[in-house]
C-alpha cells in the first residue's frame, strides 16, 4: 500500500515500500498539487506495486497513464525503481529517409535516377536537415507548388508527387514517423498528350530511306514495326531470336523482367521489318550473334543522329523520338487486332497501352464525319443507316410510335417509291374475304 502525505506548506508526497526491498521506504515528491490529482497518482503507484508483487504486466489503462506522464514526473518513478527509463526516439531527418529509400529500392538504374530527381527536389525545398516529425501536409502543398512554378510539365509533376508519396509511405512503415503528410496530395495525370505524335507509315518509309546504313534502318524499324523499347530491348537481340519460318521475334525485356511472365515475349515480324532483317543478316556473316553488333546502353546518344535523319527526310523531329515509334506501332496494331493481343506483343497491360501509348488520329475523326470508315469496312454507306428499314416493315412508310395527325415521315428505303396511305381508303361492300352465300339464301335452298 502507498500513503499520501501532505505537509503544512502544501507539498505532497507518496510514501510506499517496494515489495522487492521490503525494509526500505521510498518517497515520491509531487510538490504543491491538488489533493485529487495526488490521490489519483497514489492509486496508480499502488497498481504498479501490485503488478511488481504479482509479476504481471500492467493493465492497458496504467500503461496509457505512464505513457502520457511528462518526462520530469516519469523520471521520479524511474528514480525510485518502479519504472524503466524511457527510450528516447531517434530523430530521423529528411536526408536520412531519402538516402535509405534510394538505397533499399530494388529497381533498375534508370528508375533509381528518376527517384533521385524527386529526392533532390524534396531536399531543396523542404531541407535535408528537417526532422520527419516536423514535416506537415502544408509543407507538402508548398513543395508541389514550387515544382509547378519551376515550369515542369504536368506529367513530370505527377510523377514526382507519386514518388514522394511512396517515400513517405515507407517512412510510416519503417516507424520513422506516425503519418504520411503527402498521402492526400493530389498528383494529377502522368499523361502528356502534347508530346504524343503518330509516325505514319509514309513518314517512316521516308525516314528509312534517309538512314546512313542498315544499323539505323534496323533500330528505327524495330521501334516502329515491332514496338521494341530502344535501346534496352534491341541491344540484346540475337539472330537466334529470329524465327524466319514462323515470322516470330523473341524479345527479352530488362524493364519487365522482374514481373513474373513478362521477361520474354514474342512479337510478329511484318514484311517491312522482315526485309530489313534479311538485309542485315546477309551483311552480318556467320560469326556475328547480335543483330545490332554496336554496343547500345542507356547512355548511348542515339537522339542526335536520329534527329538528323528525320530532318533529311523533310520532317520536323517529333517529341519523344523513340517512345513515339513504339506508341505509333501500338496505335497501328490496335486498329487491326484486339487490344489484349497487341498488349501482349508489346509487353504491357491494356490499361497501360490506353493510358500511355494509344493515340487519337485525325483520320478517325474525318472518317466518321465523311462516313468513309463504313465504306472501307464493306458496310453500308452512311445514308443507308439513316434511311434503311427492317425487312418486316418494308411496306410501311410511317412510324409505330404515336404521332400528330397529318404528320408524315419522309424516310423510306433507298430507291423505293412512295405509296399513298392505305388506311384512308374506304373498305368496299365485298371486303377481303371470298364471297359466300348468305344465311337466308342457304335456308331457302334447303327448304325448296
Secondary structure, 3 states (H helix, E strand, C coil): CEEEEECCCCCEEEEEECCCCCCCEEEEEEECCCHHHHHHHHHHHHHHHHHHHHCCCCCHHHHHHHHHCCHHHHHHHHHCCCCCCCCCCCCCEHHHHHHHHHHHCCCCHHHHHHHHHHHHHHHHHHCCCCEHHHCCHHHHHHHHHHHHHCCCCHHHHHHHHHHHHHHHHHHHHCCCCCCCCCCCCCCCCCCCHHHCCCCCHHHHHHHHHCCCCHHHHHHHHHHHHCCCCCCCCCCCCEHHHEECCCCEEEEECCCCCCCCCCCEEEEECCHHHHHHHHHHHHHHCCCCCECCCCCCCCCCCCHHHHHHHHHHCCCCCCCCHHHHHHHHHHHHHHCCCCHHHHHHHHCCCHHHHHHHHCCCCHHHHHHHHHCHHHHHCCCCCHHHHHHCCCHHHCCCCCCCCCCCCCCCCCCCCCCCCCCCCHHHCCCCCCCCCCCCCCHHHHHHHHHC
